[in-house]
Amino acid sequence: MTTPAEPPPLDPDDPFSVHFHREPLGLVGVSIVALLDASASPETSAAWQESVAWLRAEGRPVELIFKAVDPTAPRLGAAIQEAAEAASQPIVAIATTAAPPGREHWGPLLKALDQADHVWARRPSTTPTSVGRWMARAVRRLVFGVPLWDVHAPLSLHRVERLRAIPLQSGSSFVDVELPAKATFLGHVLDEAAVPPLAGTTWSRGRFRDLRLVFKTPTFHREPTGIDDDSRPLEPAQGEPERADGPGGEDRQDPEDFRAADPGALQDDQAQALDELRQG
């Protein structure tokens, strides 16, 4: 679900307004997950250090996580999930570009994320490219509900807790479709921000397998991990869980409730009643 161009002021009585409202993140840190081809030159990491200089100059802590991608077995979804779980900052940036972005790319995306859960860079396109994007977007929106124009954007920003909530099954660059599709299904707020040209990398090995997997058997439940989760109970439950019918089986609608009764009590009552009749 995408954000309106200019979100209306928050109205607590309006469910639409409440759904689209996001508290601005401010000058928080960014964990950058750089998915680089395994053949990338060592100079690439040095170039990334220069790219994030503007973020640090703003006062943002920056964490760089490099993930080498094997073109014969990309495992992009697993790499993104592992990096998101390990991220130490409130914002996670996913980049698939060997030419690191600059201030002109970071600025619009960070501003848009104040109103959304996930933001993708939308690069300019020529007329033929625009027509192709329009046709592909129509199909993706019909089949998977993905509203993005530039689905293979080489840079996207995500609120870390929202990204962690999305289980990813794709190994190839089909993850670029899977992630926004599941985010839309889960009710997250998506947006795109216009940026200057930025080259990206896609990995097609296993794309059709991923398409069939996500289309036929999509997963929306994350398996528990060893990472602490704020939603977990503060301490383990003590004793046996209480049943819905109450601790004493008051509604007596469960077979165990009947087995718990003492059969001798009914027999004693009958014998006592017979004695009283004889004495009377």
C-alpha positions as CSV (number, residue, x, y, z in Angstrom):
1,M,0.0,0.0,0.0
2,T,1.5,3.3,-1.0
3,T,1.4,6.6,0.8
4,P,-0.6,9.6,-0.5
5,A,1.5,12.3,-2.0
6,E,0.7,14.6,0.9
7,P,-0.6,12.6,3.9
8,P,-3.4,14.4,5.7
9,P,-3.0,15.4,9.4
10,L,-3.5,12.6,11.8
11,D,-7.2,12.1,12.8
12,P,-7.5,9.5,15.6
13,D,-11.1,8.8,14.6
14,D,-10.2,8.1,10.9
15,P,-8.9,4.5,10.4
16,F,-7.4,5.6,7.0
17,S,-5.5,8.4,8.6
18,V,-4.3,6.2,11.4
19,H,-3.1,3.5,9.0
20,F,-1.0,5.9,6.9
21,H,0.5,7.8,9.8
22,R,4.1,7.2,10.6
23,E,6.2,9.0,13.2
24,P,9.2,10.6,11.6
25,L,12.4,8.7,12.4
26,G,14.7,11.8,12.7
27,L,18.5,11.5,12.5
28,V,18.7,7.8,13.3
29,G,21.4,5.4,12.1
30,V,21.4,3.3,8.9
31,S,22.6,-0.3,8.5
32,I,23.5,-0.7,4.8
33,V,23.3,-4.2,3.3
34,A,25.5,-4.1,0.1
35,L,24.7,-7.1,-2.1
36,L,27.8,-7.3,-4.3
37,D,28.7,-9.8,-7.0
38,A,31.4,-12.1,-5.8
39,S,33.6,-10.9,-8.6
40,A,33.4,-7.2,-7.4
41,S,36.8,-5.5,-7.0
42,P,38.2,-4.7,-3.6
43,E,38.0,-1.0,-4.4
44,T,34.2,-1.3,-4.2
45,S,34.2,-1.3,-0.4
46,A,36.4,1.8,-0.3
47,A,34.0,3.6,-2.6
48,W,31.2,2.7,-0.2
49,Q,33.1,4.4,2.6
50,E,33.1,7.6,0.6
51,S,29.3,7.2,-0.2
52,V,28.3,7.1,3.4
53,A,30.4,10.1,4.4
54,W,27.3,12.4,3.9
55,L,25.2,10.2,6.2
56,R,27.9,10.4,8.9
57,A,28.2,14.1,8.4
58,E,24.5,14.4,9.2
59,G,25.2,12.8,12.5
60,R,23.8,9.4,11.6
61,P,25.6,6.2,12.8
62,V,26.3,4.0,9.8
63,E,26.8,0.2,9.7
64,L,28.1,-1.4,6.5
65,I,27.3,-5.1,5.9
66,F,28.8,-6.5,2.8
67,K,27.3,-9.7,1.3
68,A,29.1,-11.4,-1.6
69,V,26.6,-12.9,-4.0
70,D,27.4,-16.1,-6.0
71,P,25.7,-15.7,-9.4
72,T,25.2,-19.5,-9.6
73,A,23.4,-19.6,-6.3
74,P,22.4,-16.1,-5.2
75,R,20.5,-16.7,-2.0
76,L,19.4,-13.1,-1.9
77,G,16.4,-13.6,0.4
78,A,18.5,-15.4,3.0
79,A,21.2,-12.8,2.8
80,I,18.7,-10.0,3.3
81,Q,17.1,-11.7,6.3
82,E,20.4,-12.5,7.9
83,A,21.6,-9.0,7.6
84,A,18.2,-7.5,8.8
85,E,18.4,-9.7,11.9
86,A,22.0,-8.6,12.6
87,A,21.3,-4.9,11.9
88,S,21.9,-2.6,14.8
89,Q,20.2,0.5,13.4
90,P,16.5,1.5,13.0
91,I,16.9,1.8,9.2
92,V,18.1,-0.9,6.8
93,A,19.2,0.1,3.3
94,I,19.4,-2.7,0.7
95,A,21.8,-1.9,-2.2
96,T,22.5,-3.9,-5.3
97,T,24.8,-1.3,-6.9
98,A,28.6,-1.5,-7.3
99,A,28.6,2.3,-7.8
100,P,27.6,3.5,-4.4
101,P,24.8,6.2,-4.1
102,G,25.4,9.8,-3.2
103,R,23.7,12.5,-1.3
104,E,21.2,13.0,-4.2
105,H,20.0,9.4,-3.7
106,W,20.0,9.2,0.1
107,G,18.2,12.5,0.7
108,P,14.9,11.8,-1.1
109,L,14.7,8.2,0.3
110,L,15.3,9.2,3.9
111,K,12.7,12.0,3.6
112,A,10.1,9.6,2.1
113,L,10.7,7.0,4.8
114,D,9.4,9.4,7.5
115,Q,5.9,8.6,6.0
116,A,6.3,4.9,5.1
117,D,7.6,1.5,6.2
118,H,9.5,0.8,2.9
119,V,10.8,3.2,0.2
120,W,12.3,2.3,-3.2
121,A,14.4,4.5,-5.4
122,R,12.6,5.3,-8.7
123,R,15.1,6.1,-11.4
124,P,14.3,8.2,-14.5
125,S,13.5,6.3,-17.7
126,T,13.2,6.9,-21.4
127,T,9.9,6.5,-23.2
128,P,10.5,2.9,-24.3
129,T,11.6,2.0,-20.8
130,S,8.6,3.7,-19.3
131,V,6.2,1.7,-21.6
132,G,8.0,-1.5,-20.5
133,R,7.7,-0.5,-16.8
134,W,4.0,0.3,-17.2
135,M,3.3,-3.1,-18.8
136,A,5.3,-5.0,-16.2
137,R,3.8,-3.0,-13.4
138,A,0.3,-3.9,-14.6
139,V,1.1,-7.6,-14.5
140,R,2.8,-7.5,-11.1
141,R,0.0,-5.5,-9.6
142,L,-2.6,-7.9,-10.9
143,V,-0.8,-11.0,-9.9
144,F,1.1,-10.0,-6.7
145,G,-0.4,-6.6,-5.8
146,V,3.0,-4.8,-6.2
147,P,2.4,-1.1,-6.8
148,L,6.0,-0.1,-7.6
149,W,7.2,1.3,-11.0
150,D,10.9,0.6,-10.6
151,V,10.7,-2.8,-8.9
152,H,14.4,-3.6,-9.4
153,A,15.6,-0.4,-7.8
154,P,19.2,-0.7,-6.8
155,L,18.6,1.1,-3.5
156,S,15.7,0.8,-1.0
157,L,15.2,1.8,2.6
158,H,13.2,-0.1,5.3
159,R,12.2,0.3,8.9
160,V,14.1,-2.6,10.5
161,E,11.2,-4.0,12.4
162,R,9.0,-4.1,9.3
163,L,11.7,-5.7,7.2
164,R,12.2,-8.4,9.9
165,A,8.5,-9.2,9.8
166,I,8.7,-10.4,6.1
167,P,9.8,-14.0,5.5
168,L,11.7,-14.2,2.1
169,Q,11.7,-17.3,0.0
170,S,13.4,-16.1,-3.2
171,G,17.1,-16.7,-3.9
172,S,17.2,-14.7,-7.2
173,S,16.3,-11.1,-7.9
174,F,12.7,-12.2,-7.9
175,V,13.0,-11.1,-4.2
176,D,12.6,-7.6,-5.6
177,V,9.0,-8.6,-6.4
178,E,8.4,-10.9,-3.4
179,L,9.4,-8.3,-0.7
180,P,7.0,-5.5,-1.7
181,A,4.2,-8.1,-2.5
182,K,4.4,-9.5,1.0
183,A,4.8,-6.0,2.5
184,T,1.6,-5.0,0.8
185,F,-0.3,-8.1,1.9
186,L,0.8,-7.5,5.5
187,G,-0.6,-3.9,5.4
188,H,2.8,-2.1,5.4
189,V,3.0,1.4,3.8
190,L,5.1,1.5,0.6
191,D,6.5,4.5,-1.3
192,E,8.9,5.4,-4.1
193,A,11.2,8.5,-4.3
194,A,12.5,9.9,-7.5
195,V,16.3,9.8,-7.7
196,P,19.0,10.4,-10.4
197,P,20.2,7.4,-12.5
198,L,21.9,4.6,-10.5
199,A,23.1,1.4,-12.0
200,G,22.1,-1.9,-10.4
201,T,22.7,-5.6,-10.6
202,T,20.2,-8.4,-10.9
203,W,20.7,-12.1,-10.5
204,S,18.4,-14.3,-12.6
205,R,19.5,-17.8,-11.7
206,G,16.5,-19.6,-10.2
207,R,14.0,-16.8,-11.0
208,F,11.3,-19.0,-12.4
209,R,11.6,-21.5,-9.5
210,D,11.2,-18.5,-7.1
211,L,8.2,-17.2,-9.1
212,R,6.4,-20.6,-8.8
213,L,7.3,-21.0,-5.2
214,V,6.0,-17.6,-4.1
215,F,2.9,-17.8,-6.3
216,K,1.9,-21.3,-5.2
217,T,3.1,-21.6,-1.6
218,P,3.9,-18.2,-0.2
219,T,5.1,-18.0,3.4
220,F,4.0,-15.2,5.8
221,H,5.2,-16.7,9.0
222,R,8.7,-16.2,10.3
223,E,10.3,-19.1,12.2
224,P,11.6,-18.2,15.6
225,T,15.3,-17.0,15.7
226,G,17.9,-16.7,18.4
227,I,17.6,-12.9,18.2
228,D,15.7,-11.2,21.0
229,D,12.3,-10.0,20.0
230,D,10.4,-7.3,21.8
231,S,7.2,-9.2,21.2
232,R,8.3,-12.2,23.3
233,P,7.2,-12.6,26.9
234,L,9.5,-11.2,29.5
235,E,9.8,-14.6,31.3
236,P,8.6,-18.1,30.5
237,A,5.2,-19.1,31.7
238,Q,5.0,-20.9,35.0
239,G,3.1,-24.2,35.3
240,E,0.5,-25.5,32.9
241,P,-1.5,-23.0,30.8
242,E,-5.0,-22.4,31.9
243,R,-7.7,-23.8,29.7
244,A,-10.3,-21.6,28.1
245,D,-13.0,-23.1,30.3
246,G,-11.4,-22.1,33.5
247,P,-9.0,-23.7,35.9
248,G,-11.7,-26.0,37.4
249,G,-13.4,-27.1,34.2
250,E,-16.5,-25.0,35.1
251,D,-18.2,-25.4,31.7
252,R,-17.7,-29.2,31.8
253,Q,-17.6,-29.3,28.0
254,D,-14.3,-31.1,27.7
255,P,-14.0,-34.9,28.0
256,E,-11.3,-34.4,30.7
257,D,-13.8,-32.4,32.8
258,F,-16.0,-35.5,33.0
259,R,-13.2,-37.8,33.7
260,A,-12.1,-35.6,36.6
261,A,-15.4,-36.1,38.5
262,D,-15.5,-38.7,41.4
263,P,-17.9,-41.5,40.5
264,G,-18.1,-42.6,44.2
265,A,-19.8,-39.5,45.3
266,L,-23.0,-40.4,43.3
267,Q,-23.1,-43.9,44.8
268,D,-22.8,-42.6,48.4
269,D,-25.7,-40.2,47.9
270,Q,-28.0,-43.0,46.6
271,A,-27.2,-45.3,49.6
272,Q,-27.9,-42.4,52.0
273,A,-31.3,-41.7,50.4
274,L,-32.4,-45.4,50.7
275,D,-31.6,-45.4,54.4
276,E,-33.6,-42.3,55.0
277,L,-36.6,-43.9,53.3
278,R,-36.5,-47.1,55.4
279,Q,-36.2,-45.0,58.6
280,G,-39.2,-42.9,57.5
